[in-house]
Amino acid sequence: MILSGVVLAVAGFIAGAQNAVAGGGSFLTFPALLLAGLDPRAANITSTIALFPGQATTGWTGRRMAGGAAGLSLATLFIVSVVGGGIGAVLLLATPVSIFTHLVPWLILFATLVFIWGSFFRKQRAKDAPPPINPRTAVLLQFMIAVYGGYFGGGIGILMLAALTAVGLAVRHAGATKNVLAGVVNVAAVLIFLAESKPHWMLILVLGISAIIGGQVGVLILRHVPEKILRVVISCVGIALTVGMFLRA
């Protein structure tokens, strides 16, 4: 019991920090909860609820670095994320998760390749040049990511980072914006899970507290680590998530 608690606390801390920097923390907490004895469905629900407070506090702490993209205000992206996350949560109750589960590795692979291309191979645009993606496309991208996040959520951070950096945000600001929007997307899912399931509160408490602490460490990393190093770290996380998801598929 004590050992499983320590494992959950460590997984929560690392997941919180990883979510703040790049995303994919649920890929650590989900197997840790399986080891604690939960079935896959209960582990997914418990992980989502437990990581939400860390996402919310991380987004709040780094809010000054967050901003809009492609001519869109943060408030607009906020509203799109709420609506998309709510639709995704409703779909979760109505359709089998297996459909999306098979798509997850390909989504993460695509997002990682987009991020790597934008970070290391794309030519830098002039300061006065228009964003490479227009506002309408940016709204559609964020809406689709939000629906996916409300439905399944695995790897949503790297998907948002790929989209936000593609529309011209610097990695540091894209990471902070992603943290705000990821918390928003999960609001509907958490409310539904709390209403429709019986949460494992002790496990949620252990994971949640450690994830909040880890998230604050992740925000410090975003603020102070050079952007080139951030790009390399996020790319490595994306590659690791892709490999891990293909091995699980």
C-alpha positions in Angstrom: 0.0 0.0 0.0 2.8 2.4 1.0 4.8 1.4 -2.1 1.9 2.0 -4.4 1.3 5.4 -2.8 5.0 6.4 -3.4 4.8 5.2 -7.0 1.6 7.3 -7.5 3.1 10.4 -5.9 6.2 10.2 -8.1 4.1 9.6 -11.2 1.9 12.5 -10.3 4.8 14.9 -9.7 6.5 14.0 -13.0 3.2 14.0 -14.9 2.4 17.5 -13.5 5.8 18.8 -14.6 5.5 17.1 -18.0 2.0 18.5 -18.6 3.3 22.0 -17.9 6.2 21.7 -20.3 4.9 19.5 -23.1 1.9 17.4 -22.1 1.4 13.6 -22.0 1.3 13.3 -18.2 -1.6 10.9 -18.3 0.6 8.3 -20.0 2.4 8.1 -16.7 -0.5 8.2 -14.3 -2.7 5.8 -16.2 -0.3 2.8 -15.9 0.5 3.8 -12.3 -3.2 3.5 -11.5 -3.4 0.2 -13.2 -0.6 -1.0 -11.0 -2.6 0.3 -8.0 -5.3 -2.2 -8.9 -7.8 -0.1 -10.9 -9.4 -1.4 -14.1 -8.7 0.7 -17.3 -11.9 2.7 -17.2 -11.6 3.6 -13.6 -7.9 4.4 -14.1 -8.7 6.8 -17.0 -11.4 8.6 -15.0 -9.2 8.8 -11.8 -6.3 10.1 -13.8 -8.4 12.8 -15.5 -9.9 14.0 -12.2 -6.6 13.9 -10.3 -4.6 15.8 -12.9 -7.2 18.6 -13.4 -6.2 20.6 -10.3 -2.6 20.6 -11.4 -3.6 21.8 -14.9 -5.8 24.5 -13.5 -3.1 25.8 -11.1 -0.4 25.5 -13.7 -2.5 27.5 -16.2 -3.1 30.2 -13.5 0.5 30.5 -12.5 1.7 30.9 -16.1 -1.2 33.0 -17.3 0.9 36.1 -17.8 2.9 34.2 -20.5 -0.3 33.0 -22.2 -1.8 34.8 -25.2 -3.8 34.6 -28.4 -2.6 33.3 -31.7 -3.2 34.0 -35.4 -5.1 37.1 -34.7 -7.4 35.4 -32.1 -7.6 36.5 -28.5 -7.0 34.1 -25.6 -10.7 34.7 -24.7 -11.8 33.3 -28.1 -9.6 30.3 -27.8 -10.9 29.8 -24.3 -14.6 29.7 -25.5 -13.7 27.4 -28.3 -12.0 25.1 -25.9 -14.9 25.0 -23.5 -17.4 24.2 -26.3 -15.1 21.6 -27.9 -14.3 19.9 -24.5 -18.0 19.7 -23.7 -18.9 18.1 -27.0 -16.0 15.6 -26.6 -17.2 14.7 -23.1 -20.8 14.0 -24.4 -19.4 11.9 -27.2 -17.5 9.9 -24.6 -20.8 8.8 -23.1 -22.3 7.9 -26.4 -19.6 6.2 -28.4 -16.9 3.6 -27.8 -13.4 4.8 -26.9 -11.8 2.1 -29.0 -12.4 4.1 -32.2 -10.3 7.0 -31.0 -7.8 4.7 -29.2 -6.5 3.4 -32.5 -6.0 6.9 -33.8 -4.0 8.2 -30.8 -0.5 7.0 -31.8 -1.0 8.6 -35.3 -2.3 11.8 -33.8 0.7 12.1 -31.5 3.1 11.2 -34.3 1.6 13.8 -36.6 1.7 16.5 -33.8 5.3 15.6 -33.0 6.4 15.9 -36.6 4.6 19.2 -37.0 6.3 20.6 -33.9 9.7 19.4 -34.9 9.3 20.8 -38.4 8.1 24.2 -37.0 10.9 24.3 -34.4 13.9 23.2 -36.4 13.2 23.3 -40.2 10.7 26.0 -40.9 12.1 29.4 -42.0 11.6 32.2 -39.5 9.0 34.6 -40.8 9.4 38.4 -40.6 7.9 40.1 -37.6 5.4 42.0 -39.7 4.4 39.0 -41.8 0.9 37.5 -41.4 0.6 34.2 -39.4 1.0 31.1 -41.6 -2.5 29.9 -40.5 -5.5 32.2 -40.7 -7.8 32.8 -37.8 -10.6 30.6 -39.2 -8.2 27.6 -39.5 -6.8 28.3 -36.1 -10.3 28.2 -34.5 -11.1 24.9 -36.3 -7.8 23.3 -35.2 -8.4 24.3 -31.6 -12.0 23.1 -31.7 -11.0 19.7 -33.0 -8.2 19.4 -30.4 -10.7 20.4 -27.7 -13.2 17.8 -28.8 -10.5 15.1 -28.8 -9.3 16.3 -25.4 -12.8 16.1 -23.9 -13.2 12.6 -25.4 -9.9 11.0 -24.8 -7.2 13.6 -23.9 -4.0 11.6 -24.2 -1.3 13.7 -25.8 -3.5 16.8 -26.0 -0.6 19.0 -24.9 1.7 18.1 -27.7 -1.2 18.6 -30.2 -1.8 22.1 -28.9 1.8 22.9 -28.9 2.1 21.9 -32.5 -0.9 24.0 -33.5 0.1 27.1 -31.4 3.7 27.1 -32.6 2.5 26.6 -36.2 0.5 29.8 -36.0 3.5 31.8 -34.8 3.6 31.6 -31.0 7.0 31.2 -29.4 7.5 27.9 -27.6 7.5 29.5 -24.2 4.2 31.4 -24.8 2.7 28.5 -26.6 3.4 26.3 -23.6 1.7 28.7 -21.2 -1.3 29.1 -23.5 -1.5 25.4 -23.9 -1.6 25.0 -20.1 -4.5 27.4 -19.8 -6.5 25.8 -22.6 -5.8 22.2 -21.5 -7.4 23.0 -18.1 -10.4 24.5 -19.8 -10.9 21.5 -22.1 -11.0 19.1 -19.2 -13.6 21.1 -17.1 -16.6 19.4 -18.8 -15.0 15.9 -18.6 -14.2 16.2 -14.9 -17.7 17.4 -14.1 -19.3 14.5 -16.0 -16.9 12.0 -14.3 -17.7 13.3 -10.9 -21.4 13.1 -11.6 -21.5 9.7 -13.3 -18.8 7.7 -11.5 -17.6 6.8 -8.0 -14.2 8.5 -7.7 -11.3 6.9 -5.8 -10.7 9.9 -3.6 -7.6 8.7 -1.8 -5.8 7.9 -5.1 -7.0 11.2 -6.5 -5.7 13.1 -3.5 -2.2 11.5 -3.7 -1.9 12.1 -7.5 -3.6 15.5 -7.4 -1.3 17.1 -4.7 1.9 15.7 -6.3 0.8 16.8 -9.8 0.1 20.4 -8.5 3.7 20.5 -7.1 5.1 19.1 -10.3 3.2 21.6 -12.4 4.7 24.5 -10.5 8.1 23.1 -11.2 7.2 22.8 -14.9 6.1 26.5 -15.0 9.5 27.5 -13.7 11.1 25.4 -16.4 9.0 27.2 -19.0 10.0 30.6 -17.6 13.8 30.1 -17.3 15.0 27.3 -19.6 16.3 28.6 -22.9 13.8 28.2 -25.8 16.2 26.0 -27.9 16.4 23.5 -25.0 12.6 23.6 -24.6 12.2 22.7 -28.2 14.6 19.7 -27.9 12.9 18.5 -24.6 9.4 18.8 -26.1 10.5 17.0 -29.3 12.0 14.2 -27.2 8.8 13.9 -25.1 6.7 13.7 -28.3 8.9 11.0 -29.8 8.8 9.0 -26.5 5.0 9.4 -26.4 4.6 8.3 -30.0 6.7 5.2 -29.5 4.9 4.3 -26.2 1.5 4.7 -27.8 2.4 2.5 -30.8 3.7 -0.2 -28.5 0.4 -0.1 -26.5 -1.8 -0.1 -29.6 
